[in-house]
């Protein structure tokens, strides 16, 4: 993502995905909004008054889930919150990456800083203290069904705050107590409701999905650039990118792709070299790029909008809300349910899969002498002795097929939990983890197409356009020119990562998809 971003991100006011990325990558510090402490103090006082008045409040002086009808005595409220974190920290599987966990710390603090969870300012100071000190809680990736919030992973995130659980500091794993001591912090003593406020929310779903969506945006722009390079290398026609065609079906994403490809290929000597060949139209993988890539753009816009709303939402339960008369009510609801982002995230997984399938079809046409328009089989110098890109296309096929399997929506599933009290759940974290895997697969598939297209341009021995030449050069930063059969695995992985950082989009001089 491009543009000047602040070195400090202020939480407790509206955030966007670009700021979340900066936090995740460690490129921005985090500060509390100037009004946050006042908001927190006001709602905290209201909660404590409600307890003093003898109110029964879910999760504050009751049990949780199916145990919500069990009243907890006042002298046990701190123990209740500590037990909540311990009992809910039952996640399993590979730990979430450090960038995800950094963003989780910030976004958990952010939703609490909005002021309606009635936590103490000291709890936010503890969350931000871990973030600023470089303490990364160990958060297993599996165990949440996306309601009531991302409970298990957020419990693991919270345990180091009280000196329990596990954390990394500079890659060294240690207990939560050791981590706090190493950075000069004391364990936080949980007040009433604070354990619940730490784990009741959709931040795991939103962070994983949001970071994947940002990477998807870079891949979408890269797909336009790589598709244009493939079109030119295949001696394709620009007829299908005529703006009059797309004015007749004016989806904004479709029009943008057509504009991008046309701008990239126009002025290409290679394109001009076959102007009189009599070719009428290309295969769908080229001709329908605007329609397919454009549909992905529409999906991306929808998903980014939903995620941005979710980032800035109150996702706790219960909430302390103004009553319109200068006071507050403590109200139970269901904002912890992640369907609001799980359904859009599943939509983006399916949309991104179409980028993989159309990319694989474009690169496959270079493999076949019947469709490559004069290029050697598999783009090898000595076909037979050399296999060229034969197996690279097989890998692309495997990636595209895996994406199809991963596109089955997690959000259509539900399984009752907590003795049926929590009888409909979103499976949001599963949707988000699947999207991240789909995005990684699409990046690798596009990297293979880019390597193949760059090789095809070299074989044509006629220059492409200046902008596509810059794309070609960006590919060559990671994938060396062909010099006979070799393992391409490491080069393709490096190119895929570079694309997700935006390097091909920048080389093509295409705008940031999220601006």
C-alpha positions as CSV (number, residue, x, y, z in Angstrom):
1,X,0.0,0.0,0.0
2,X,1.3,3.4,-0.9
3,X,1.0,6.9,0.6
4,X,2.4,8.6,3.6
5,X,1.2,7.1,6.8
6,X,1.6,8.4,10.3
7,X,4.4,7.1,12.4
8,X,1.9,7.0,15.3
9,X,-1.6,5.5,15.0
10,X,-4.1,6.8,17.4
11,X,-6.6,4.3,18.7
12,X,-10.0,5.1,20.1
13,X,-11.1,6.9,16.9
14,X,-11.8,5.6,13.4
15,X,-9.1,3.3,12.0
16,X,-8.6,2.0,8.5
17,X,-6.9,-1.1,7.1
18,X,-3.8,0.8,6.1
19,X,-3.1,1.8,9.7
20,X,-3.7,-1.8,10.8
21,X,-1.1,-3.0,8.3
22,X,1.4,-0.4,9.6
23,X,0.9,-1.6,13.2
24,X,1.1,-5.3,12.1
25,X,4.4,-4.6,10.3
26,X,5.9,-2.7,13.2
27,X,6.1,0.5,11.3
28,X,3.9,2.6,13.6
29,X,3.6,3.1,17.3
30,X,0.2,3.2,18.9
31,X,-1.2,6.0,21.1
32,X,-4.5,6.4,23.0
33,X,-6.9,9.0,21.8
34,X,-7.0,12.1,24.1
35,X,-10.7,11.5,25.0
36,X,-10.4,7.8,25.7
37,X,-9.5,7.9,29.3
38,X,-12.5,10.2,30.1
39,X,-14.8,7.8,28.2
40,X,-13.4,4.8,30.1
41,X,-13.7,6.4,33.5
42,X,-17.3,7.4,32.9
43,X,-18.5,4.0,31.8
44,X,-16.4,2.3,34.5
45,X,-18.0,4.4,37.1
46,X,-21.5,3.5,35.7
47,X,-20.7,-0.3,35.8
48,X,-19.4,-0.1,39.4
49,X,-22.5,1.9,40.4
50,X,-24.7,-0.8,38.9
51,X,-22.9,-3.5,40.9
52,X,-23.2,-1.4,44.0
53,X,-26.9,-1.1,43.4
54,X,-27.2,-4.9,43.3
55,X,-27.8,-5.3,39.6
56,X,-27.2,-8.7,38.1
57,X,-25.0,-8.2,35.0
58,X,-24.0,-11.0,32.6
59,X,-20.3,-11.9,32.8
60,X,-19.7,-9.5,35.6
61,X,-21.4,-11.1,38.6
62,X,-22.7,-14.2,36.7
63,X,-21.2,-17.2,35.1
64,X,-20.7,-17.4,31.3
65,X,-22.6,-19.0,28.4
66,X,-24.9,-21.7,29.7
67,X,-23.9,-20.7,33.3
68,X,-25.2,-17.2,32.9
69,X,-27.9,-17.9,35.5
70,X,-25.4,-18.6,38.2
71,X,-24.8,-15.6,40.4
72,X,-21.2,-14.9,41.6
73,X,-20.7,-13.3,45.1
74,X,-18.9,-9.9,45.2
75,X,-15.8,-11.2,46.8
76,X,-15.3,-13.7,43.9
77,X,-15.5,-11.2,40.9
78,X,-11.8,-10.9,40.4
79,X,-11.3,-14.6,40.6
80,X,-14.2,-15.0,38.1
81,X,-12.4,-12.9,35.5
82,X,-9.0,-14.7,36.0
83,X,-10.7,-18.1,35.7
84,X,-12.4,-16.9,32.5
85,X,-9.1,-16.3,30.8
86,X,-7.6,-19.5,32.1
87,X,-10.5,-21.7,31.1
88,X,-11.0,-20.2,27.7
89,X,-7.3,-20.5,26.7
90,X,-7.8,-23.9,25.1
91,X,-6.6,-23.0,21.6
92,X,-4.5,-25.5,19.6
93,X,-2.5,-25.6,16.4
94,X,0.2,-23.4,14.9
95,X,0.6,-20.0,16.7
96,X,-0.6,-16.9,14.8
97,X,2.2,-15.0,13.1
98,X,3.8,-12.1,15.0
99,X,2.3,-9.5,12.7
100,X,-1.2,-10.7,13.3
101,X,-0.6,-10.7,17.1
102,X,0.7,-7.2,17.1
103,X,-2.4,-6.0,15.3
104,X,-4.5,-8.0,17.7
105,X,-3.0,-6.2,20.7
106,X,-3.7,-2.8,19.1
107,X,-7.2,-3.6,17.9
108,X,-8.3,-5.2,21.2
109,X,-7.1,-2.0,22.9
110,X,-8.9,0.1,20.2
111,X,-12.3,-1.5,20.7
112,X,-12.0,-1.1,24.5
113,X,-10.8,2.5,24.0
114,X,-14.1,3.3,22.3
115,X,-15.3,3.5,25.8
116,X,-18.3,1.1,26.1
117,X,-16.8,-1.9,27.7
118,X,-16.3,-0.3,31.1
119,X,-12.7,-1.4,31.6
120,X,-10.2,0.6,33.5
121,X,-7.6,2.8,31.7
122,X,-4.9,0.7,33.4
123,X,-6.0,-2.3,31.3
124,X,-5.4,-0.4,28.0
125,X,-2.0,0.8,29.4
126,X,-1.1,-2.9,29.9
127,X,-2.2,-3.9,26.4
128,X,-0.2,-1.1,24.8
129,X,2.7,-1.7,27.1
130,X,3.1,-5.2,25.7
131,X,2.9,-3.9,22.2
132,X,5.4,-1.1,22.7
133,X,7.8,-3.5,24.6
134,X,7.8,-6.0,21.7
135,X,6.1,-8.7,23.8
136,X,4.2,-11.0,21.4
137,X,1.8,-13.4,23.1
138,X,1.7,-17.0,21.8
139,X,-1.8,-17.3,20.3
140,X,-2.8,-20.7,18.8
141,X,-4.6,-20.3,15.5
142,X,-7.4,-22.9,16.1
143,X,-10.2,-23.0,18.6
144,X,-12.6,-20.2,17.8
145,X,-16.0,-20.5,16.2
146,X,-16.5,-16.8,15.9
147,X,-19.1,-16.3,18.6
148,X,-19.3,-15.3,21.5
149,X,-16.3,-13.6,20.0
150,X,-12.9,-15.1,19.2
151,X,-12.8,-16.4,22.7
152,X,-10.0,-19.0,22.8
153,X,-7.4,-17.0,20.8
154,X,-8.2,-13.8,22.6
155,X,-7.8,-15.6,26.0
156,X,-4.3,-16.6,24.9
157,X,-3.6,-13.0,23.9
158,X,-4.8,-11.8,27.3
159,X,-3.0,-14.2,29.6
160,X,0.4,-12.5,29.5
161,X,-1.3,-9.3,30.7
162,X,-1.8,-11.0,34.1
163,X,1.6,-12.8,34.0
164,X,0.4,-16.1,32.7
165,X,0.4,-17.9,29.4
166,X,3.3,-17.6,27.0
167,X,4.9,-14.9,24.9
168,X,7.9,-14.3,22.6
169,X,10.4,-11.5,23.0
170,X,12.8,-11.1,20.0
171,X,12.0,-14.7,19.0
172,X,12.6,-16.2,22.4
173,X,9.6,-18.1,23.9
174,X,9.0,-17.6,27.7
175,X,6.2,-17.6,30.2
176,X,4.0,-14.6,30.5
177,X,5.4,-13.8,33.9
178,X,9.0,-13.9,32.6
179,X,8.0,-11.7,29.7
180,X,6.6,-9.0,31.9
181,X,9.6,-9.1,34.1
182,X,11.9,-8.9,31.1
183,X,10.4,-5.6,30.0
184,X,9.9,-4.2,33.5
185,X,6.1,-4.6,33.7
186,X,3.9,-5.9,36.5
187,X,0.9,-8.3,36.1
188,X,-2.4,-6.5,35.7
189,X,-5.0,-7.3,38.4
190,X,-8.3,-7.8,36.6
191,X,-11.3,-5.8,37.8
192,X,-14.9,-6.8,37.4
193,X,-15.8,-7.6,33.7
194,X,-12.2,-7.0,32.4
195,X,-11.5,-10.6,31.6
196,X,-14.7,-10.8,29.6
197,X,-14.0,-7.5,27.9
198,X,-10.6,-8.8,26.7
199,X,-12.0,-11.9,24.9
200,X,-15.5,-10.9,23.7
201,X,-14.9,-9.6,20.2
202,X,-14.2,-10.3,16.5
203,X,-10.7,-9.0,16.3
204,X,-9.1,-12.4,15.3
205,X,-11.4,-12.7,12.4
206,X,-11.0,-9.0,11.5
207,X,-7.2,-8.9,11.7
208,X,-6.5,-12.1,9.8
209,X,-9.2,-11.2,7.2
210,X,-8.0,-7.6,7.0
211,X,-4.4,-8.3,6.4
212,X,-5.3,-10.9,3.8
213,X,-7.6,-8.4,2.1
214,X,-4.8,-5.8,1.9
215,X,-2.5,-8.5,0.3
216,X,-5.4,-9.4,-2.1
217,X,-5.6,-5.8,-3.2
218,X,-2.0,-5.8,-4.2
219,X,-2.5,-9.1,-6.1
220,X,-5.4,-7.8,-7.9
221,X,-3.4,-4.9,-9.3
222,X,-0.5,-7.3,-10.0
223,X,-3.0,-9.6,-11.9
224,X,-3.8,-6.7,-14.3
225,X,-0.1,-6.1,-14.9
226,X,0.8,-9.7,-15.3
227,X,-2.3,-10.4,-17.5
228,X,-1.3,-7.5,-19.7
229,X,2.3,-8.9,-20.0
230,X,0.8,-12.3,-20.9
231,X,-1.5,-10.7,-23.5
232,X,1.3,-8.9,-25.2
233,X,3.7,-11.9,-25.1
234,X,0.9,-14.1,-26.6
235,X,0.5,-11.7,-29.5
236,X,-3.0,-10.9,-28.3
237,X,-5.3,-8.1,-29.4
238,X,-6.5,-5.1,-27.5
239,X,-9.9,-5.1,-29.2
240,X,-11.6,-6.6,-26.2
241,X,-10.4,-3.7,-24.1
242,X,-12.1,-1.0,-26.2
243,X,-13.7,1.4,-23.7
244,X,-17.0,1.3,-25.7
245,X,-17.4,-2.3,-24.8
246,X,-17.1,-1.6,-21.1
247,X,-19.3,1.4,-21.3
248,X,-22.0,-1.0,-22.3
249,X,-21.5,-3.1,-19.1
250,X,-20.3,-0.4,-16.8
251,X,-19.2,-2.2,-13.7
252,X,-16.5,0.0,-12.2
253,X,-14.1,-2.8,-11.6
254,X,-14.5,-4.1,-15.1
255,X,-13.8,-0.7,-16.5
256,X,-10.8,-0.2,-14.4
257,X,-9.2,-3.5,-15.5
258,X,-9.9,-2.7,-19.1
259,X,-8.3,0.8,-18.6
260,X,-5.3,-0.7,-16.9
261,X,-4.6,-3.4,-19.5
262,X,-5.1,-1.0,-22.4
263,X,-2.8,1.6,-20.8
264,X,-0.1,-1.0,-20.2
265,X,-0.1,-2.5,-23.6
266,X,-0.7,0.6,-25.7
267,X,2.5,1.8,-27.4
268,X,4.1,-1.7,-27.2
269,X,6.2,-2.4,-30.3
270,X,5.4,-6.1,-29.8
271,X,1.7,-5.4,-30.0
272,X,2.2,-3.2,-33.1
273,X,4.3,-5.9,-34.7
274,X,1.2,-8.1,-35.5
275,X,-1.3,-5.4,-36.2
276,X,-2.2,-6.8,-39.6
277,X,-2.3,-10.5,-38.6
278,X,-6.1,-10.7,-39.1
279,X,-6.7,-12.1,-35.6
280,X,-10.3,-11.4,-34.4
281,X,-10.4,-12.4,-30.8
282,X,-8.5,-14.3,-28.1
283,X,-9.4,-17.0,-25.6
284,X,-11.5,-16.0,-22.7
285,X,-8.5,-16.0,-20.3
286,X,-7.3,-12.9,-22.2
287,X,-10.5,-11.5,-23.6
288,X,-12.5,-11.6,-20.4
289,X,-9.9,-10.3,-18.1
290,X,-11.9,-7.1,-17.4
291,X,-15.0,-9.1,-16.5
292,X,-13.2,-11.5,-14.3
293,X,-10.7,-9.2,-12.6
294,X,-13.4,-6.6,-12.4
295,X,-15.7,-8.9,-10.4
296,X,-12.9,-9.5,-7.9
297,X,-12.6,-5.7,-7.6
298,X,-16.3,-5.5,-6.7
299,X,-15.8,-8.2,-4.1
300,X,-12.8,-6.5,-2.6
301,X,-14.6,-3.2,-2.2
302,X,-17.5,-5.0,-0.4
303,X,-15.2,-6.8,1.9
304,X,-12.9,-3.9,2.7
305,X,-16.1,-1.9,3.6
306,X,-17.4,-4.6,5.9
307,X,-14.0,-5.0,7.6
308,X,-13.5,-1.3,8.1
309,X,-16.9,-1.1,9.9
310,X,-16.0,-4.1,12.0
311,X,-12.6,-2.6,13.0
312,X,-14.4,0.4,14.5
313,X,-17.3,-1.4,16.1
314,X,-18.3,-2.2,19.7
315,X,-17.9,-6.0,19.8
316,X,-18.1,-6.7,23.5
317,X,-21.1,-7.9,25.6
318,X,-22.5,-6.5,27.7
319,X,-22.0,-2.9,26.7
320,X,-22.4,0.3,28.8
321,X,-24.3,2.6,26.5
322,X,-25.8,6.2,26.9
323,X,-29.5,6.2,27.8
324,X,-30.1,9.6,26.1
325,X,-30.7,11.3,29.4
326,X,-27.1,11.9,30.5
327,X,-26.7,8.5,32.1
328,X,-25.8,4.9,31.0
329,X,-27.5,1.5,30.6
330,X,-25.8,-1.8,30.8
331,X,-27.2,-3.8,27.9
332,X,-26.6,-7.3,26.6
333,X,-26.5,-8.0,22.9
334,X,-24.7,-10.0,20.2
335,X,-22.1,-7.8,18.6
336,X,-19.5,-10.5,19.2
337,X,-21.0,-12.5,16.4
338,X,-18.7,-12.4,13.4
339,X,-21.2,-13.2,10.6
340,X,-20.8,-9.5,9.6
341,X,-17.3,-10.2,8.4
342,X,-17.3,-14.0,8.0
343,X,-19.8,-13.8,5.1
344,X,-17.8,-11.1,3.2
345,X,-14.5,-12.9,3.9
346,X,-15.9,-16.1,2.4
347,X,-17.0,-14.1,-0.7
348,X,-13.5,-12.8,-1.2
349,X,-12.0,-16.3,-1.0
350,X,-14.2,-17.3,-3.9
351,X,-13.5,-14.2,-5.8
352,X,-9.7,-14.5,-5.4
353,X,-9.9,-18.1,-6.5
354,X,-11.1,-16.9,-9.9
355,X,-7.8,-14.9,-10.2
356,X,-5.9,-18.2,-9.7
357,X,-8.0,-20.1,-12.2
358,X,-7.8,-17.5,-15.0
359,X,-4.1,-17.0,-14.4
360,X,-3.5,-20.7,-14.7
361,X,-5.4,-20.7,-18.0
362,X,-3.3,-17.8,-19.4
363,X,0.0,-19.4,-18.5
364,X,-1.1,-22.8,-19.8
365,X,-1.5,-21.4,-23.3
366,X,2.2,-20.7,-23.4
367,X,2.9,-24.4,-22.7
368,X,1.1,-25.8,-25.8
369,X,2.5,-25.3,-29.3
370,X,-1.1,-25.2,-30.6
371,X,-1.9,-22.0,-28.6
372,X,1.5,-20.4,-27.9
373,X,1.7,-18.8,-31.4
374,X,5.1,-19.9,-32.4
375,X,6.9,-20.4,-29.1
376,X,8.7,-23.6,-28.3
377,X,7.0,-26.3,-26.2
378,X,7.0,-25.4,-22.5
379,X,9.2,-22.4,-23.5
380,X,12.3,-24.6,-23.3
381,X,15.5,-23.9,-25.3
382,X,15.9,-27.6,-26.1
383,X,12.4,-29.3,-25.6
384,X,12.8,-32.9,-24.6
385,X,16.2,-32.5,-23.1
386,X,14.7,-29.7,-21.1
387,X,11.2,-29.7,-19.6
388,X,11.0,-25.9,-19.3
389,X,8.0,-24.6,-17.5
390,X,6.0,-27.9,-17.8
391,X,5.9,-28.6,-14.1
392,X,5.5,-24.9,-13.1
393,X,2.1,-25.1,-14.9
394,X,1.3,-28.3,-12.9
395,X,2.1,-26.4,-9.7
396,X,-0.2,-23.6,-10.8
397,X,-2.9,-26.1,-11.5
398,X,-2.5,-27.6,-8.0
399,X,-2.7,-24.1,-6.4
400,X,-5.8,-23.2,-8.4
401,X,-7.5,-26.5,-7.4
402,X,-6.6,-26.0,-3.8
403,X,-8.2,-22.6,-3.9
404,X,-11.4,-24.1,-5.2
405,X,-11.5,-26.5,-2.3
406,X,-10.9,-23.6,0.2
407,X,-13.6,-21.6,-1.4
408,X,-16.4,-23.6,0.3
409,X,-17.8,-20.9,2.7
410,X,-17.0,-21.5,6.4
411,X,-19.8,-19.1,7.3
412,X,-22.6,-21.5,6.1
413,X,-21.6,-23.9,8.9
414,X,-22.7,-23.6,12.5
415,X,-22.4,-25.9,15.5
416,X,-24.1,-25.2,18.8
417,X,-21.8,-24.7,21.8
418,X,-22.1,-24.0,25.5
419,X,-24.9,-26.5,26.1
420,X,-26.9,-24.9,23.3
421,X,-26.9,-21.4,24.7
422,X,-24.6,-20.3,21.9
423,X,-26.7,-22.1,19.3
424,X,-25.5,-20.2,16.1
425,X,-21.9,-19.3,15.4
426,X,-20.2,-17.7,12.5
427,X,-17.0,-19.7,12.0
428,X,-15.4,-16.4,11.2
429,X,-11.8,-17.3,12.2
430,X,-12.0,-20.4,9.9
431,X,-13.2,-18.2,7.1
432,X,-10.3,-15.7,7.7
433,X,-7.6,-18.4,7.9
434,X,-8.9,-19.9,4.6
435,X,-8.8,-16.5,2.9
436,X,-5.2,-16.1,4.0
437,X,-4.3,-19.4,2.5
438,X,-6.2,-18.6,-0.7
439,X,-4.4,-15.3,-1.0
440,X,-1.0,-17.0,-0.6
441,X,-1.9,-19.5,-3.3
442,X,-3.0,-16.8,-5.7
443,X,0.2,-15.0,-5.1
444,X,2.2,-18.1,-6.1
445,X,0.0,-18.8,-9.1
446,X,0.5,-15.2,-10.4
447,X,4.2,-15.5,-9.7
448,X,4.3,-18.5,-12.0
449,X,2.4,-16.7,-14.7
450,X,4.7,-13.7,-14.4
451,X,7.8,-15.9,-14.8
452,X,6.2,-17.6,-17.8
453,X,5.2,-14.3,-19.4
454,X,8.6,-12.8,-18.9
455,X,10.2,-15.8,-20.5
456,X,7.8,-15.5,-23.5
457,X,8.6,-11.8,-23.9
458,X,12.3,-12.7,-24.0
459,X,11.6,-15.3,-26.7
460,X,9.7,-12.8,-28.9
461,X,12.8,-10.6,-29.2
462,X,10.7,-7.6,-29.8
463,X,10.3,-5.0,-27.1
464,X,7.1,-4.5,-25.1
465,X,5.8,-1.2,-23.8
466,X,7.8,0.9,-21.4
467,X,5.5,0.2,-18.5
468,X,5.4,-3.5,-19.2
469,X,9.1,-3.5,-19.5
470,X,9.3,-2.2,-16.0
471,X,7.0,-5.0,-14.9
472,X,9.3,-7.4,-16.7
473,X,12.3,-6.0,-14.9
474,X,10.5,-6.3,-11.5
475,X,10.0,-10.0,-12.3
476,X,13.6,-10.3,-13.1
477,X,14.6,-9.0,-9.7
478,X,13.4,-12.4,-8.4
479,X,13.3,-14.8,-11.3
480,X,16.5,-15.0,-13.3
481,X,16.5,-15.2,-17.1
482,X,16.1,-18.7,-18.5
483,X,19.4,-20.6,-18.8
484,X,18.2,-24.2,-18.8
485,X,16.2,-26.3,-16.4
486,X,16.6,-25.4,-12.7
487,X,14.5,-25.4,-9.5
488,X,12.4,-22.3,-9.5
489,X,10.8,-22.8,-6.1
490,X,12.7,-20.2,-4.1
491,X,12.6,-17.6,-6.9
492,X,8.8,-18.0,-7.3
493,X,8.2,-17.7,-3.5
494,X,10.3,-14.5,-3.4
495,X,8.3,-13.0,-6.3
496,X,5.0,-13.9,-4.7
497,X,6.0,-12.1,-1.5
498,X,7.2,-9.1,-3.5
499,X,3.8,-8.9,-5.2
500,X,2.0,-8.9,-1.9
501,X,4.2,-6.0,-0.8
502,X,3.1,-4.1,-3.9
503,X,6.3,-4.2,-5.9
504,X,4.7,-5.3,-9.2
505,X,1.9,-2.8,-8.9
506,X,4.4,0.0,-8.3
507,X,6.5,-1.1,-11.2
508,X,3.4,-1.0,-13.5
509,X,2.5,2.4,-12.1
510,X,-1.0,1.3,-11.1
511,X,-2.9,3.0,-8.3
512,X,-3.4,1.5,-4.9
513,X,-6.6,-0.5,-5.0
514,X,-7.6,0.6,-1.5
515,X,-7.3,4.4,-2.1
